[in-house]
Amino acid sequence: MRILIILFAIILYIGFPNNLFSQENDDLNAPLLEKTEEIDSVYTSKTTYRNPAIATLLSLAYPGIGQYYNGQKSKAEAFIAWKLLSDAFVIIAATGDPHYYPRNEFNVGKVTYITMFLASFTSAATCWIVGMVDANRNAKKINQFYGFTNPKENKPQLSINPDIKIIPQPLSPTTQTLSPSFGLNLSLSF
């Protein structure tokens, strides 16, 4: 068991880049923004409205799929890896042989597999819940940050825009003056 854990730690250390949870490299054309915690989660490769309900349902189907929908590739891969590793340890703990360990008075083998099962099952369930919440919140943040609006919403909108024009006014056949004209454009859309 110790060899398995050490091997797992070495694979994680070597296999994953240090910026696994960073979304900075997801889209090379993303706008240059100041690095703050609030806007780090809005980097995306998508250029249209992200529906938070669809992102949540996709993450309910499997953690990480909602993040792919939001255009957050590295975060999606991290959630998928987390879930796969948790599932692998659940399977190892469920199918492992507790009698593999020599008999002792503390029954270490059985306790080890039960603890490993509970820890990995808790990790898998946590991954699922965190994935759904993250997909929903980031879809909302992306929409708010980039100004995407839901195309299916039919809210009436009233807009008032200033209208400034410069109109030429002839004084005589040889001279001309410019006169400003001010007004407002009012539009109501349903």
Contacts in CASP RR format, 6 or more apart in sequence:
PFRMAT RR
TARGET T0000
AUTHOR 0000-0000-0000
METHOD contacts of the structure
MODEL  1
MRILIILFAIILYIGFPNNLFSQENDDLNAPLLEKTEEIDSVYTSKTTYR
NPAIATLLSLAYPGIGQYYNGQKSKAEAFIAWKLLSDAFVIIAATGDPHY
YPRNEFNVGKVTYITMFLASFTSAATCWIVGMVDANRNAKKINQFYGFTN
PKENKPQLSINPDIKIIPQPLSPTTQTLSPSFGLNLSLSF
1 112 0 8 1.000
4 92 0 8 1.000
8 85 0 8 1.000
16 81 0 8 1.000
19 25 0 8 1.000
19 74 0 8 1.000
20 74 0 8 1.000
20 77 0 8 1.000
20 78 0 8 1.000
21 74 0 8 1.000
21 75 0 8 1.000
21 78 0 8 1.000
22 40 0 8 1.000
22 74 0 8 1.000
23 40 0 8 1.000
23 41 0 8 1.000
23 43 0 8 1.000
23 44 0 8 1.000
23 72 0 8 1.000
23 73 0 8 1.000
23 74 0 8 1.000
23 75 0 8 1.000
24 40 0 8 1.000
24 43 0 8 1.000
25 74 0 8 1.000
26 43 0 8 1.000
26 44 0 8 1.000
26 45 0 8 1.000
26 71 0 8 1.000
26 72 0 8 1.000
26 73 0 8 1.000
26 74 0 8 1.000
27 43 0 8 1.000
27 44 0 8 1.000
27 45 0 8 1.000
27 71 0 8 1.000
30 43 0 8 1.000
30 44 0 8 1.000
30 45 0 8 1.000
33 39 0 8 1.000
39 145 0 8 1.000
41 72 0 8 1.000
41 137 0 8 1.000
41 138 0 8 1.000
41 141 0 8 1.000
42 138 0 8 1.000
42 141 0 8 1.000
42 142 0 8 1.000
42 145 0 8 1.000
42 146 0 8 1.000
43 72 0 8 1.000
44 50 0 8 1.000
44 70 0 8 1.000
44 71 0 8 1.000
44 72 0 8 1.000
44 142 0 8 1.000
44 146 0 8 1.000
45 71 0 8 1.000
45 73 0 8 1.000
46 70 0 8 1.000
46 71 0 8 1.000
46 142 0 8 1.000
47 146 0 8 1.000
48 148 0 8 1.000
49 143 0 8 1.000
49 148 0 8 1.000
49 149 0 8 1.000
49 150 0 8 1.000
49 151 0 8 1.000
50 69 0 8 1.000
50 70 0 8 1.000
50 139 0 8 1.000
50 142 0 8 1.000
50 143 0 8 1.000
50 148 0 8 1.000
51 139 0 8 1.000
51 150 0 8 1.000
52 135 0 8 1.000
52 136 0 8 1.000
52 137 0 8 1.000
52 139 0 8 1.000
52 140 0 8 1.000
52 143 0 8 1.000
53 136 0 8 1.000
54 66 0 8 1.000
54 69 0 8 1.000
54 139 0 8 1.000
55 66 0 8 1.000
55 67 0 8 1.000
55 69 0 8 1.000
55 70 0 8 1.000
55 135 0 8 1.000
55 136 0 8 1.000
55 138 0 8 1.000
55 139 0 8 1.000
56 66 0 8 1.000
56 132 0 8 1.000
56 135 0 8 1.000
56 136 0 8 1.000
56 139 0 8 1.000
58 64 0 8 1.000
58 65 0 8 1.000
58 66 0 8 1.000
58 68 0 8 1.000
58 69 0 8 1.000
58 135 0 8 1.000
59 65 0 8 1.000
59 66 0 8 1.000
59 67 0 8 1.000
59 79 0 8 1.000
59 128 0 8 1.000
59 131 0 8 1.000
59 132 0 8 1.000
59 134 0 8 1.000
59 135 0 8 1.000
59 136 0 8 1.000
60 128 0 8 1.000
60 132 0 8 1.000
62 80 0 8 1.000
62 83 0 8 1.000
63 79 0 8 1.000
63 80 0 8 1.000
63 82 0 8 1.000
63 83 0 8 1.000
63 127 0 8 1.000
63 128 0 8 1.000
63 130 0 8 1.000
63 131 0 8 1.000
63 132 0 8 1.000
64 75 0 8 1.000
64 76 0 8 1.000
64 77 0 8 1.000
64 79 0 8 1.000
64 80 0 8 1.000
64 83 0 8 1.000
64 131 0 8 1.000
64 135 0 8 1.000
65 76 0 8 1.000
66 76 0 8 1.000
66 131 0 8 1.000
66 135 0 8 1.000
67 73 0 8 1.000
67 75 0 8 1.000
67 76 0 8 1.000
67 79 0 8 1.000
67 131 0 8 1.000
67 134 0 8 1.000
67 135 0 8 1.000
67 138 0 8 1.000
68 76 0 8 1.000
69 135 0 8 1.000
69 139 0 8 1.000
70 135 0 8 1.000
70 138 0 8 1.000
70 139 0 8 1.000
70 142 0 8 1.000
72 138 0 8 1.000
75 134 0 8 1.000
79 127 0 8 1.000
79 130 0 8 1.000
79 131 0 8 1.000
79 134 0 8 1.000
82 123 0 8 1.000
82 127 0 8 1.000
83 124 0 8 1.000
83 127 0 8 1.000
83 128 0 8 1.000
86 120 0 8 1.000
86 121 0 8 1.000
86 123 0 8 1.000
86 124 0 8 1.000
86 127 0 8 1.000
87 120 0 8 1.000
87 124 0 8 1.000
89 116 0 8 1.000
89 119 0 8 1.000
89 120 0 8 1.000
89 123 0 8 1.000
90 117 0 8 1.000
90 120 0 8 1.000
90 121 0 8 1.000
90 124 0 8 1.000
92 116 0 8 1.000
92 120 0 8 1.000
93 113 0 8 1.000
93 114 0 8 1.000
93 116 0 8 1.000
93 117 0 8 1.000
93 120 0 8 1.000
94 117 0 8 1.000
96 113 0 8 1.000
98 109 0 8 1.000
98 110 0 8 1.000
98 112 0 8 1.000
98 113 0 8 1.000
99 109 0 8 1.000
100 109 0 8 1.000
101 108 0 8 1.000
101 109 0 8 1.000
101 112 0 8 1.000
142 148 0 8 1.000
143 149 0 8 1.000
143 150 0 8 1.000
154 190 0 8 1.000
156 188 0 8 1.000
156 189 0 8 1.000
156 190 0 8 1.000
157 188 0 8 1.000
157 189 0 8 1.000
158 186 0 8 1.000
158 187 0 8 1.000
158 188 0 8 1.000
159 186 0 8 1.000
159 187 0 8 1.000
159 189 0 8 1.000
160 184 0 8 1.000
160 185 0 8 1.000
160 186 0 8 1.000
161 184 0 8 1.000
161 185 0 8 1.000
161 187 0 8 1.000
162 182 0 8 1.000
162 183 0 8 1.000
162 184 0 8 1.000
162 185 0 8 1.000
163 181 0 8 1.000
163 182 0 8 1.000
163 183 0 8 1.000
163 184 0 8 1.000
163 185 0 8 1.000
164 180 0 8 1.000
164 181 0 8 1.000
164 182 0 8 1.000
164 183 0 8 1.000
165 180 0 8 1.000
165 181 0 8 1.000
166 178 0 8 1.000
166 179 0 8 1.000
166 180 0 8 1.000
166 181 0 8 1.000
167 178 0 8 1.000
167 179 0 8 1.000
167 180 0 8 1.000
167 181 0 8 1.000
168 176 0 8 1.000
168 177 0 8 1.000
168 178 0 8 1.000
168 179 0 8 1.000
169 176 0 8 1.000
169 177 0 8 1.000
169 178 0 8 1.000
169 179 0 8 1.000
170 176 0 8 1.000
170 177 0 8 1.000
171 177 0 8 1.000
END
